[in-house]
């Protein structure tokens, strides 16, 4: 049976297909990359990189699906990107009262992501997920699509923001918050990705980071020897992957600091926000803005206010009805009422621009 394992933003993704079409998709903990190229592989990798893609023009092998499973899967595929339904709601969509049977069918789903079982949640907005990482992976898939698993931290934060900032309230009520609430992923990989993607579009950053991973031989798994791999890789190889001379120097400085202990990443995740920013700014090429983005989007810190971000200033101008872009001190003063959820408030200033 033809197949391949491809690198994606969520790690290796295994694919199999028959003459009828796609037959199996599986997120993997670790597998060597390779196999045949396919339209499915390219489309799924683009989807997991955050691109808006469609799958309905590519063939799927439905020969192993029961008639009931086919009804469940087609109903799941009709859930819009960024939205979720409960198991009971999906059951009603196919005119059955047996939500448990719906859950069983989804648990046997052979092509997750294409049949988006991550978009079906329990009454508590969570629900089991069998891929590596469980609900953490489910949350990441939803965040890629602009949705989210609800979380108590976000529920409390949203109630607080609605109460203290009436101008922000309509935006808070309109969409869920998709920020993480705890550190996720390999922090060294995250910092490398942040450096590689500086001043690039999301698509270009993902492409170059993928090339860097391939050049370092870490596309399937980032292990503890990744800093040593960077130090052992020539500038020519890193430049050929798409890195500028400045970014190459930044990666070398990061790798050296992690290798010799000057930057202790295990300790870093436990430090207060400002201490994290100070430690990261010691690395060549990392400024305060990059450190703040890492705190918000990768360490799950709830009370960071990146006032030097242009999107924050434009969002504040729109939400608060200002005639000119506000200066940083004005944003700091007005956002004081958001504490201790300024990261979530910042998220809604960004979303207001969309």
VMD Tcl script that draws the C-alpha trace (Angstrom):
set ca {
  {0.00 0.00 0.00}
  {1.58 3.35 -1.01}
  {2.37 5.71 1.83}
  {4.58 8.44 3.20}
  {5.60 10.18 6.40}
  {5.80 13.95 5.99}
  {7.01 16.75 8.29}
  {4.30 19.15 9.50}
  {3.96 21.92 12.06}
  {2.62 19.32 14.54}
  {5.35 16.76 13.85}
  {5.51 13.72 11.54}
  {2.27 12.77 9.79}
  {1.83 9.30 8.32}
  {-0.31 8.78 5.21}
  {-1.51 5.70 3.34}
  {-3.63 5.49 0.21}
  {-5.15 2.97 -2.18}
  {-6.24 3.25 -5.79}
  {-9.55 4.63 -4.43}
  {-7.93 7.48 -2.50}
  {-6.67 8.41 0.97}
  {-7.19 5.55 3.43}
  {-5.29 6.43 6.60}
  {-3.85 9.49 8.39}
  {-1.96 9.33 11.67}
  {-0.01 11.82 13.78}
  {3.14 10.04 14.89}
  {5.44 10.33 17.91}
  {8.50 9.49 15.84}
  {9.08 7.97 12.40}
  {11.70 8.47 9.68}
  {10.46 10.77 6.94}
  {10.10 9.66 3.35}
  {7.91 7.78 0.91}
  {5.98 8.89 -2.14}
  {4.94 12.48 -2.76}
  {1.21 13.08 -2.92}
  {-1.29 15.89 -3.26}
  {-2.70 14.80 0.09}
  {0.66 15.22 1.81}
  {1.18 18.72 0.44}
  {-2.39 19.76 1.29}
  {-2.25 18.40 4.86}
  {1.15 19.98 5.54}
  {-0.19 23.33 4.34}
  {-3.29 22.96 6.53}
  {-1.18 22.25 9.63}
  {0.97 25.29 8.82}
  {-2.16 27.45 9.18}
  {-3.13 27.84 5.53}
  {-6.81 27.75 4.54}
  {-7.04 24.72 2.28}
  {-9.86 22.46 1.09}
  {-9.82 18.68 0.86}
  {-13.09 18.00 -0.97}
  {-11.49 17.72 -4.43}
  {-9.11 14.90 -3.40}
  {-10.24 11.24 -3.38}
  {-10.82 9.29 -0.17}
  {-11.09 5.51 0.14}
  {-14.41 4.92 1.94}
  {-14.53 1.17 1.30}
  {-13.89 0.28 4.96}
  {-16.46 2.70 6.36}
  {-19.77 1.37 7.66}
  {-22.88 3.25 6.49}
  {-23.27 4.74 9.98}
  {-19.61 5.80 10.15}
  {-19.92 7.41 6.72}
  {-22.85 9.51 7.98}
  {-20.86 10.56 11.06}
  {-17.74 11.42 9.06}
  {-19.60 13.47 6.46}
  {-21.38 15.38 9.21}
  {-18.04 16.05 10.91}
  {-16.59 17.31 7.63}
  {-19.42 19.85 7.41}
  {-18.37 21.58 10.66}
  {-16.83 24.92 9.61}
  {-13.17 25.61 10.27}
  {-12.70 27.20 13.70}
  {-15.99 25.88 15.11}
  {-16.93 22.89 17.28}
  {-19.97 20.72 17.98}
  {-20.64 18.42 20.91}
  {-21.13 14.69 20.37}
  {-24.84 15.16 21.09}
  {-25.14 17.97 18.56}
  {-23.42 15.88 15.91}
  {-25.76 12.98 16.72}
  {-28.74 15.26 16.10}
  {-27.19 16.32 12.77}
  {-27.48 12.72 11.55}
  {-30.88 12.14 13.19}
  {-29.80 9.78 15.95}
  {-29.98 10.04 19.73}
  {-26.98 7.74 20.25}
  {-24.14 10.16 20.99}
  {-22.05 7.27 22.35}
  {-22.17 5.50 18.97}
  {-21.05 8.74 17.34}
  {-18.08 8.82 19.73}
  {-17.19 5.20 18.94}
  {-17.25 5.91 15.21}
  {-15.05 8.98 15.62}
  {-12.63 6.96 17.75}
  {-12.18 4.63 14.76}
  {-11.83 7.48 12.27}
  {-9.04 6.37 9.88}
  {-8.34 9.82 8.42}
  {-8.32 12.39 11.24}
  {-7.78 16.04 10.26}
  {-9.49 15.29 6.92}
  {-12.45 14.01 8.93}
  {-11.96 16.62 11.68}
  {-12.79 14.67 14.84}
  {-10.89 17.35 16.78}
  {-13.87 19.65 16.09}
  {-16.19 17.43 18.18}
  {-16.04 18.05 21.92}
  {-17.71 16.88 25.12}
  {-20.14 18.89 27.21}
  {-17.17 20.43 29.04}
  {-15.71 21.56 25.69}
  {-12.98 18.93 25.92}
  {-13.29 15.26 25.00}
  {-10.93 12.40 24.36}
  {-8.45 12.47 21.50}
  {-6.29 9.45 20.67}
  {-3.49 11.13 18.71}
  {-0.11 11.65 20.42}
  {-0.52 14.47 22.94}
  {-4.24 13.84 23.47}
  {-6.26 16.97 24.22}
  {-3.14 19.13 23.91}
  {-2.90 18.09 20.26}
  {-6.64 18.60 19.87}
  {-6.28 22.14 21.20}
  {-3.38 22.82 18.82}
  {-5.38 21.59 15.83}
  {-8.27 23.86 16.78}
  {-5.93 26.81 17.36}
  {-4.42 26.32 13.88}
  {-7.95 26.63 12.50}
  {-8.86 29.65 14.63}
  {-10.89 27.76 17.23}
  {-10.16 26.57 20.76}
  {-10.97 24.14 23.51}
  {-12.59 26.20 26.21}
  {-10.54 26.53 29.37}
  {-11.30 27.78 32.87}
  {-8.47 30.33 32.69}
  {-9.93 31.79 29.52}
  {-13.48 31.74 30.89}
  {-12.39 33.73 33.95}
  {-10.28 36.08 31.82}
  {-13.08 36.78 29.37}
  {-15.58 37.55 32.15}
  {-13.04 39.90 33.74}
  {-12.29 41.73 30.47}
  {-15.98 42.17 29.65}
  {-16.54 43.68 33.08}
  {-13.57 46.10 33.15}
  {-13.43 47.19 29.48}
  {-16.86 47.71 27.85}
  {-15.24 48.78 24.56}
  {-13.40 45.45 24.32}
  {-16.43 43.40 25.44}
  {-18.04 42.89 21.98}
  {-14.84 41.37 20.64}
  {-14.41 39.16 23.72}
  {-17.96 37.88 23.36}
  {-17.60 37.21 19.64}
  {-14.82 34.61 19.57}
  {-13.07 32.20 21.96}
  {-9.47 32.80 22.99}
  {-7.02 30.38 21.35}
  {-3.92 31.24 23.37}
  {-2.25 28.41 25.29}
  {-2.63 28.38 29.06}
  {0.61 26.51 29.77}
  {3.99 25.93 28.18}
  {3.78 23.68 25.14}
  {6.28 21.95 22.90}
  {10.05 21.82 22.85}
  {11.23 25.26 23.98}
  {14.58 25.12 22.16}
  {12.76 24.27 18.91}
  {10.31 27.09 19.59}
  {13.07 29.68 19.99}
  {14.85 28.43 16.85}
  {11.56 28.73 14.96}
  {11.04 32.27 16.30}
  {14.50 33.36 15.16}
  {14.15 31.72 11.74}
  {10.75 33.33 11.18}
  {11.59 36.91 12.18}
  {10.29 39.51 9.69}
  {8.77 36.85 7.42}
  {5.21 35.94 6.49}
  {3.74 32.89 8.21}
  {4.05 30.80 5.04}
  {7.64 31.84 4.29}
  {8.64 31.29 7.93}
  {7.18 27.77 7.92}
  {8.99 26.92 4.68}
  {12.38 28.11 5.90}
  {11.97 26.49 9.31}
  {11.16 23.21 7.58}
  {14.36 23.50 5.57}
  {16.34 24.25 8.72}
  {14.90 21.15 10.41}
  {15.87 19.05 7.40}
  {19.38 20.52 7.34}
  {19.84 19.70 11.03}
  {18.33 16.23 10.69}
  {15.70 16.93 13.35}
  {12.54 17.07 11.23}
  {11.07 13.96 12.88}
  {12.19 14.69 16.44}
  {14.00 17.49 18.30}
  {16.18 15.73 20.87}
  {18.63 17.04 23.45}
  {21.48 17.07 20.93}
  {19.82 19.76 18.77}
  {22.10 22.58 20.06}
  {25.16 20.47 19.25}
  {23.77 19.81 15.77}
  {23.49 23.54 15.12}
  {27.04 24.15 16.28}
  {28.28 21.32 14.05}
  {26.42 22.54 10.95}
  {28.32 24.89 8.64}
  {27.18 28.42 7.91}
  {26.88 27.48 4.23}
  {24.35 24.74 5.01}
  {22.28 27.02 7.25}
  {22.40 29.84 4.71}
  {21.32 27.41 1.97}
  {18.25 26.59 4.08}
  {17.21 30.23 3.81}
  {18.68 31.83 6.93}
  {20.36 35.21 6.70}
  {23.84 35.72 8.11}
  {22.37 37.49 11.14}
  {19.89 34.67 11.85}
  {22.63 32.07 11.43}
  {24.74 33.94 14.01}
  {21.71 34.13 16.32}
  {21.12 30.38 16.15}
  {24.78 29.70 16.90}
  {24.69 32.03 19.91}
  {21.49 30.38 21.18}
  {22.95 26.89 20.75}
  {26.19 27.86 22.49}
  {24.37 29.38 25.46}
  {22.14 26.32 25.89}
  {25.09 23.95 25.49}
  {27.28 25.63 28.10}
  {24.44 26.32 30.55}
  {24.31 30.10 30.31}
  {20.69 29.70 29.16}
  {18.93 27.02 31.22}
  {15.68 26.33 29.38}
  {14.26 24.04 32.08}
  {14.70 26.82 34.62}
  {13.50 29.48 32.17}
  {9.93 28.18 32.09}
  {9.67 28.73 35.86}
  {11.00 32.30 35.90}
  {8.79 35.41 36.19}
  {7.94 37.10 32.90}
  {10.50 39.91 33.13}
  {13.26 37.47 34.08}
  {12.39 35.37 31.02}
  {12.59 38.46 28.83}
  {15.95 39.44 30.33}
  {17.38 35.95 29.80}
  {16.22 35.70 26.20}
  {17.45 39.18 25.31}
  {20.96 38.02 26.14}
  {20.76 35.87 23.00}
  {21.96 37.62 19.87}
  {19.04 38.65 17.65}
  {16.30 38.27 20.27}
  {14.67 41.51 21.38}
  {11.90 42.26 23.80}
  {9.15 41.78 21.18}
  {10.33 38.26 20.27}
  {10.58 37.35 23.95}
  {7.06 38.65 24.61}
  {5.66 36.63 21.69}
  {7.30 33.49 23.12}
  {5.80 34.23 26.54}
  {2.31 34.63 25.10}
  {2.16 32.01 22.37}
  {4.51 29.31 23.66}
  {4.84 29.62 27.43}
  {1.16 30.36 28.03}
  {1.77 33.41 30.24}
  {-1.56 35.23 30.79}
  {-0.38 38.75 31.75}
  {1.99 40.03 29.04}
  {1.32 43.33 27.26}
  {3.48 43.81 24.09}
  {2.94 47.55 23.79}
  {5.58 47.99 21.08}
  {3.68 45.69 18.71}
  {2.09 47.67 15.85}
  {-0.92 45.33 15.80}
  {-1.58 46.08 19.46}
  {-1.47 49.82 18.82}
  {-3.77 49.56 15.78}
  {-6.14 47.26 17.65}
  {-6.28 49.67 20.58}
  {-7.01 52.55 18.22}
  {-9.92 50.64 16.69}
  {-11.38 49.17 19.88}
  {-11.14 52.35 21.91}
  {-12.26 54.63 19.07}
  {-9.12 56.78 19.04}
  {-8.29 59.24 16.24}
  {-4.56 58.43 16.30}
  {-2.39 55.47 17.22}
  {-1.97 55.50 21.00}
  {1.50 55.68 22.50}
  {2.79 52.88 24.69}
  {2.22 54.68 28.03}
  {-1.45 55.26 27.14}
  {-1.97 51.57 26.34}
  {-0.21 50.51 29.54}
  {-2.41 52.83 31.59}
  {-5.69 51.73 30.02}
  {-4.78 48.02 30.08}
  {-3.93 48.18 33.78}
  {-7.54 47.17 34.48}
  {-7.00 43.96 32.44}
  {-4.54 42.54 34.97}
  {-3.85 39.64 35.43}
  {-5.04 38.83 31.91}
  {-3.28 41.33 29.67}
  {-2.16 38.58 27.24}
  {-5.80 37.67 26.65}
  {-6.70 41.35 26.25}
  {-3.88 41.67 23.73}
  {-5.25 38.67 21.85}
  {-8.56 40.49 21.42}
  {-6.86 43.68 20.18}
  {-5.22 41.58 17.47}
  {-8.50 39.84 16.64}
  {-10.27 43.20 16.42}
  {-8.17 43.98 13.35}
  {-9.52 40.88 11.59}
}
mol new
graphics top color blue
foreach p $ca { graphics top sphere $p radius 0.5 }
foreach p [lrange $ca 0 end-1] q [lrange $ca 1 end] { graphics top cylinder $p $q radius 0.2 }
display resetview
